[in-house]
């Protein structure tokens, strides 16, 4: 895992007794041992987890401070030869003042102490009665149980690419969160030791706060709050635990548990670093002190969920699909307004891509109050056209009252074969591409004749693989599907199916039709013989490869690693490696098609437009990317 930039972190709250550090140490040790069994690299507990947050005026008792220090020393000794970094909360008395602290311990050493900066003194909080802010700290080192230890707001803990910082509870809720400063100085993981009481609606607000903070700072955020063992005199604490990464929730614990709990997740630090490198507004400062910590070698297996269809939303699908369709249709409407065009032309094949493009035109016409008769849907039967797709194309056009034209390409292509002296019985790339270019010529010429706009139907997945005919289906006047991957298209058509009862049956059959360009003759039963995924590989894999390759800059060996984990019940490792190599080769060699692709609206986080997200030379060599896969053992 480490070679791919993953680190396993844990958020925990311990079963505690208020003002009884020795008792609390017992469960702290148990949680640490459990974390070690789960091969956790760093574990963080809640605020003042050694003694409890709700000690109140007992913090003024020297015996409690002494007991905390004694137990802290026991924990340090306990950590010897333990392959884990521990972050625990305790009160420290420094120069006659009390500080609310987080102490980092590893293998028998105090690595550093961070103190709480924002001391709340409003509503139910009155911490200024006991604690002073880290801003009042006037030293950079302290003597802790006989050990010289770094202390301060300016500490970051670093091991290779991993760099973490610590904030304590209110530091997150303040106007200027400390985690923003920590991230600006290099921290890619933030640990928050907290003791956050529960109020109606507070949990969702707290999650939103952490989510936004982790997204703004492009960091992972590990949050641990003390549980219901805290005093309930006036407040109740729930033990909220969350782990976020760049705005995405990786793991969430169950609240309201007396025994405490531990949750863990694998953070992709390389992904965070890559994201920061692309964000030109994210600038690093250099005013912090770095403390080295150790990431111990462990034989971890990836314990992280990845969606098989990363382009497809997993939550709020209905709302997101509506948003995508609005982006596509309003973009098309805007282009039609710009050129004062009321007519559109597209090749309607009865396949997925042309169906979605057709439905988007219908929506754009509705926006502009244009009659669907102005949609010129042309079906162009060729050597591979089946009755199934032909009928579906006709039915779809009729349902929406589009102008339907049927123009066979067979005679024109046969004449072309004679002209270029190509044997019609040789079903090679010439045989296929001649049909695609003939269809494009028809669309362009009809558009000229009708003063219309040719709408491209090709999708993002095809552009990534170059699975389109140069100056054939590769070309249009507006490429409406150019940032919609194949795996998402099915869901969008499914959305239209559920919201348009009149076309439910035809859309359902289109969704169940094998993906094919239908450029080769059907089989003896008249069914589709040429299936795209038999040639280029499963789109579910290629879309997965594309997403992680472009969105996060993951190297091929890492993509292979997470793909094997994600698709372990669907594809064997050999199959994944085979199609990943195909993806790498095709992605690089087909860039020349993308460098002259027509306009098309960006919809999601990945776009291949040379005017948008991807500036890539057509002559880039792919050797180092393929070499990265050569030493993989299946």
N, C-alpha and C positions, 0 to 999 in steps of 0.2 A: 504493500500500500504506500509506503513512504516514498518510493521512487516515482510515484504519480502525484505526489503532493497532498496526500490525505493525512489527516491527523484526527485521532479519536478523542473527543472531549466529553466530559460528564458534568451534569448539573445535579446536585443532591441537597436534600435537607435531612437533618439527623433527628432521631428521637431524643428529646432533651428534657432536662429538668432545669427550671430557671435558677440561676445562681449556684449550679452544681457542676463545675467543669469536669471533675473526675468521672461522674456518671456519664456526662456527655461524651467524654473521650471514648467510652466503650463502644458506642454506636458509630462514632466517627471512624474508629478503626475497622469496624465491621463493614461500613460502606466503602472504605478504601480497599479492603480486601476483595469485596465484591467487584469493585471497579477493576482491580488488577486481574481478576479472573476473566473479566470481559475485555481485557487488553486495552484499557483506557490509558491514554497518554497524560491527560491533565484532568483533574477533578476539582470542582469548586463547590464550596458549601455556602450557606446563607450568611447574612449579616450577624456579627457577634455570635457565631454558631458555637463558640466554645463555652459561653456563659448564658446566652439568651439575650434577646433584644430588649425585653420588657423588665429588666432588673430595676429600673427606676433609680431611686436614691441609694440603692445598694451599691451603685457604681462608686459612691463616695467611700465605701468601706475598703480600707486597705487590705483586709483579709481576702476579699474577693479578687482584688487586683493581683495579690501575691499568688493566689490559687490559680488564676488564669495563666500567669507566667510559669508556674510549676508544671501545669498540664501541657502548656505549649512546648515546654522542654521535653516532656514525655513523648509528645507527638513527633518532635524532631528526632529523638532517638529511635522511635518506632519506624521512622521512614528509611532508616539505614538499609541499603540493599533492596529497597522496594522500587520497582521500575515504573514510577509514576511521579508526577509533579502535583503537589497538594496546595490548594488555596483555602485558607480557613480564616474566619473572622474572630477577632478578640479585641478587648479594650487594653490599651497600653497607657501607662503614665509616663510622660516625658516632660522633664523640667516642671514638675508640679501641676501639669495640665493633663487632662484626659483626652485621648484620641481614639476615635472609632476606626479600627484598622483591619486591613486584609494582609495576612502574612503568607508568603510563598515559601514552601518547604520542599526540599528534594534531597533524597539520599543522605540524610543526616545534616543538612545545611539549611540555614535560613538564607534564602536567596535575596529577599528584599521585603520591605514593608511599604504598603500604600495606605494613606490615610484619607478619610472621608473629607471632601472639600465643602460640599453644600450641606449645611446643618439646618434641617427644617425646624421652624418654630412657629407653626400656624396650625389652626384647627386642632386635630387630635395629637399633633406632634409638638414636643417641647424639648428637643434634644440639646438646645443651647444651655439648658439647666446643668448638663453634665459635660458635654463635649465642646471642643473648640475645633475650628476648621484647620485643614492642612495648611492653609495660607499663614497660619500663626506659627508654623514650624520653622525654626531658625537653624536647622542643622541638616546635613545630608547623610549622616551616619549616626547610629545609636549603638549602645552596648545592650544587647538583649540576651539575658541569661549567660553572660560572659562571652558572647560572640559579637564581633563587629558586623553590623548589618546596614546595608543601604536603606535609606528611608526617604520618601518624598513623593511629590506629585509628578516628578519627571522621570519615572522609572518605566522602562519597557523591557520585557523578557523575551529573549531572542534565541532561536536555534535554527540555523539554516534559513529557509524561506518563512518559517513560522515566527511570528512576532505578536505577543499578546500584551494587552494592558488591562488595568483593573479600575473600575469605578464602583462606588458603593451607594446603592439605593437612590437617594435623592439627587445624586450627581447626574442621573439620567433625566430626572423630571425638571431640572433647573432650566432657566432660559438659555444658558450656554452649557450644554451637556459636556461633561469632561471627556466622554468617549469621542466627541468630535475632535478634540485636541489630540487625544491619543492616536486616533486614526490618521490625522494629518501628520503625525510624526512617525508613522510606519506600522502601527498596530493593525494586523488583519484579523485578530480575534479579540473581542472584548468580553471579560468576565465581570458580571455584576453580582455582588453579594448583597442581598436585599432582605428586608423584613417588611413586606407590604401587606397591610391589613386589607380585609375584604369589605366592600360596599356594593350595593346593587349597581350593576353595570360596570364596575371598575375593572373586572378581568378583561373584558373586550377592549376597553380603553388602553389598559396596560399592554396588551398584546399589540395593538395598533401602534403604540408608542415605540415598542421594541422593533417591530417590523419596519417602520419608517426609518428609525435610527440606523438599523443595519443596512437598509437600502441606500440611504443618503451617504453613509460612510463606506459603502462597498466593503463590508466586513461581516464576519460571523459574530453572533451575539449570544452568549451563554448566560442565562439568567437563573439564579437560584434564590428562593425566598424561604424563610423559616416557616414552619408549619403550625398546626393547631396546638402544639405543646406550649407555645407562648401563652402568656397570661391573657385571660379573657375578661379581666376586670371591666374594661370598657371597649375593647377591640377584639376581633377575631382574625387570626392569621390562617392562611390556607395551605401554604407550601407550594405556591405556583412555581413551576419549572418549565422553561422553554429553551430551545436552541434554534436560532434563526441563522440563515446565511443569505446575505444580500437581499433581504426582504422576503425570503421563502422560509416557511416554518418546516424544519426538519424533524422536530420531535417536541412533544408536549406531555408533561406528566399529569397524573391525576391529583386534583386538589383534595383537601380535607382528609388527611391521613395521619393518624397519631404516630405510626411507626416510621414515618419518613419514607423517602424513596430516592432512587437514583435513575436518571435517564441518560442515555448517551447517543451520540451521532458522529458520523465521519464528516469532517469539514474538508472541503476541497480548496486548499490554500492556493494552489496554482490557478484555479479558476478566478479567485478573488484578485490575484496579482495581475492576471491577464486583463480582467475587467478594468482595473485601475489604470493599466498602461494605455488603454484606449480612450479613457476619459480625460480629456485635456484640461478640465477644470479641477481635477484632483491633483493637488500639488503638495509634495512632502516638505516639511520643515526639518530642522535638525537641532532642536534645543533640548532633546531628552537624553538621559543616560541609559545605556543598554546593559542589561544583566544577562549573561549567558545561562541557559538551562539546557538540560539533556533530553533528547528524544531517544528513548531506549529502543533497541531492535526488538521487534515482535513479529510473530507470524500471523498477523491479522488477516482475516478475510473481510472484504468490503461489506459493511453493515449499513447500507444506505439505499434508499429507494430511488430509482430513476424511472420516469415514465417511458414506456415503449414508444409512445407517440408524443414527443415533447412539443410539437407544434399545436397539439390539440389541448385546449384548456381542460383542467380536471375539475374545476369548481366554476360555478356560475356559467355553465356552458351556454344556456339559452341566451343570456344577456351578451356573452362574448360573441356568439355566432351572429347575433343581430348587429353588433358593432362592426364586425368584419364586413358583413354584407352592405352596411351603410357606407363604410369607407370605399368599397369598390364601386358602388352604384353612384355615390355623389361625386367621386373622382371622374367617372365616365360622363356624368351629367355636366360637370364643369368643363370637360374637354369639348363636349358637343356644343355648349354655349359659346365657347371661345371661337370655334370655327363656324358658328352659325349653321350647324348641321342637324337635321332632324331625322336622317335616315342612317341605319346601320346595316352592315353586311357581315354575316359570319357563316362558316361552314358548319352545318349541324350534322354531326355524324351519328348521334345516338350513344356516344361515349360520355364519360364523366366530365372531361374538361369542357367540351363544347356545350354540354348541358348547363354547367354552372355559368359559363359566359352568357348563354342565352337568358338565363334567369336574372342575371345581373342587368342585362339590357332592359328586360321587362321592368325591373325596379327603377332604373334610370328614366325610362319613358314615363313612368308614373310620376316621378319627381318633376319632370319637365312638362307634364300633361301632353304627351305625344302618343298618338294612336299606335298600337302595336303593329298595325299594317305597315308601318314604316320600318319594321324589322324585316330585312330580306334574308330569310333562312334558306341556305342553299344546301341541298343534299347532293353529293357527287359520287354516285356509285362507281366503284372501281373493281379491280380483279379480286379483292379480298372482302368486299362488302357482303355481310350476311343479312338474311331477312330480318333477323332479330333487331339489329341496330338500325336498319333502314326503317322498319315500322315504328320503332321508338322515336326516331327523329321526326317522322311525319306526324305522329300523334302529338308530340310535344308542341310542334309549331301550330297545329290545328287548335289545340286547347287554348292557346293564348292569342289566337287570331293573327298570327304573324303571316307575312307574305311568303309563301313556300315556293321555291323553284327547285326543279330536279334537272341537273345537268350531268349526264354520264361523261366520265373522262376516258372511257375505254378506247373509243376510236381515235381520239386525239393522242393518247399515249402510244397506241399501236403505230400511228403514223410517225410519231417521234422516234420510236424504236427503228423504223425503217430508215428514217433520216440519218440516224447516228449509227446504223448498222448493228443494232443490238438484238441478239437472239431472245425472242419472247419466252423461251423455255428456260432461260438462265435467270433464276430468281435471286439475283444478287442485289447489291446496294443501288446499282443503276436502275434496276427493275423497280425497286421500292421508291427511291427518291424522285424518279421521273413522275410518279403519280402525285407525290406531295407537292412538287413544284407546279404541276399542271393545275392542281386545285387552287394553289395560291394565285396563280395567274388569273384564273376565272374570278376569284374573289376581288382582286384588285381592279380588273377590267369592269366588272359589274358595278363596283363602287364608283369608278370614274363615270360610268354611264348614268348612274342614279344620283350622283352628287352625294355619296354616302361615305361612311367611315368603316373601314375593315377592322373588326374586333378580333384580336388574337385570342386563341384558346389555350395555348401552351402554358404549363404550370412550372412552379419553382423546381420541382424534383427533376423534370425533364431538362431544364436549363442547367442544373447542377451536373447532370450526367452527359449533357450534350445530346440527349435523345430526341433530336429534332433535325429536320432537314434544312441545311443552310440555304437561306433564300427560298425556303418552302414554308412549312408551318412555323419555322423560326421567325418569319416576318409578318408584320401587320401594321396597322396605323395606330392602334392602341392595344397594348397587351394586358388585358384586365386581370388575368390569372397569374401574372409573372412573379408574384410573391406568395402564392398559395401553394403549399406542397400537396402532393398526391394524397397523403394520409388525412389531411384536413378537408380536402374537397368532398370526400364522402360524407363527412359530418355536416358540411354546409348544405349539400343537396338533401341530406336527411332533415335538416331544419326546414327547407322549403317544402319537403314532402308533408311534414306535420302541420304546416300552416297554409297549404293549398290543397284542399281535399279533391279538387277536380283533376289534379294531375298525380294523385298519390300512387295509382297503380303503375303508370308509366315510369315514374321516378324510382319506384321500388325495383322494377325490372332493370333499369339502367344501373342501379346500385349493385345489382347481382350479376351484371355482365362482366366477363373477364376483360381486363385492361389489354387493349390491342390497337395498333395503328391500322389494322386490317389492310395491309399492303400485299399480303400473300394469299393465295387462293384458300378458301375454306376446306375443311376435311370432307370426306365422302358423304357425310350426313348433313352438310351445309352449316356446320358449326365453326366457330372461330378456331383456326389452327395456329395462328401466330399470336403467342401470348408474351407480352412485353417482359414480364418478370422472369420468364424462362431465359431470356437473353441477357438482361442487365442485372437481374437479381431482385429480391423482394424490396418493394418501396418502403416497407416499414423499417427495414434495416438502413437503406440509403438515406431516408429522412432523419433517422437517428444519427447516422454518421455526419450528415451535413450540419445538423444542429450543433453538435458538440465541436465539430471542426471549425466552423465559422463563428458561432456565437461566443465560444469560450477559448478558441485557439488551442484546443487539446491536440496533442500529437497522436499519430495513428495508434501507437502501442497502448496509450491510455484509453483511447476510444475502444479498442479491442477489449481491454480489461473490463471496462464498465459494461460493454455490450454483452460480453460472455456472462456477466453477473445478471444483467437485465433480462436476457433472452434464453437463459439456461433451460427453460422448459419448452422452448420452441425451436431453437436451432443448436446444432452442435458447434463446438469451437472451430472446427475445420471449415464449416460452411460460412461462419461469420468472418473468418480470416480471408477466405476466398473472395467474398463480395466486398470486403473492405479494401482489398488490393485493387479490385475493379473500380471502386469509387475513387481512389486516389489517382489512378491512371486517367480515368475519364474526366475527372474534375480539372486536372491540369491541361490535358490535351485539347479540351473543348472550350477553353477560355475565349478563343477567337470568335466564337458565336455570341458569347455574352457581351463582348466588347462593342458589338454593333446591334444590340437588341433594341427594339422600339421602346418608347415610353410605356410605363406601367406603374400604378400606384403601389407604394410600400404599405404593407398591412401589418406585418409582425416584426420581430426583432432581427430577422435575417432577410437580407435582400441581395440580389446578385447584380443589380444595376450598376453599370460603369459610371453613371452620373450620381449614384447614391452611395451604397455601403462598400462596394468592392472595387478597389483600384488595383488591378492585377495585370501584369504583362501576359500577352498570349504566348510568350516564349519561355516562361518560367519552367525550370527543370524540376522533376518530381523525385529525383534519385534519393535524396536524404529522407523523404517521407516514406518511400518504399523500404529503404534500408532499415528504418526504425521498426519494421515488422519482420525483418529477416531472422532475428534471433529468438523469436517467440517459439516456445515449446508448447505444442498442443497436447 
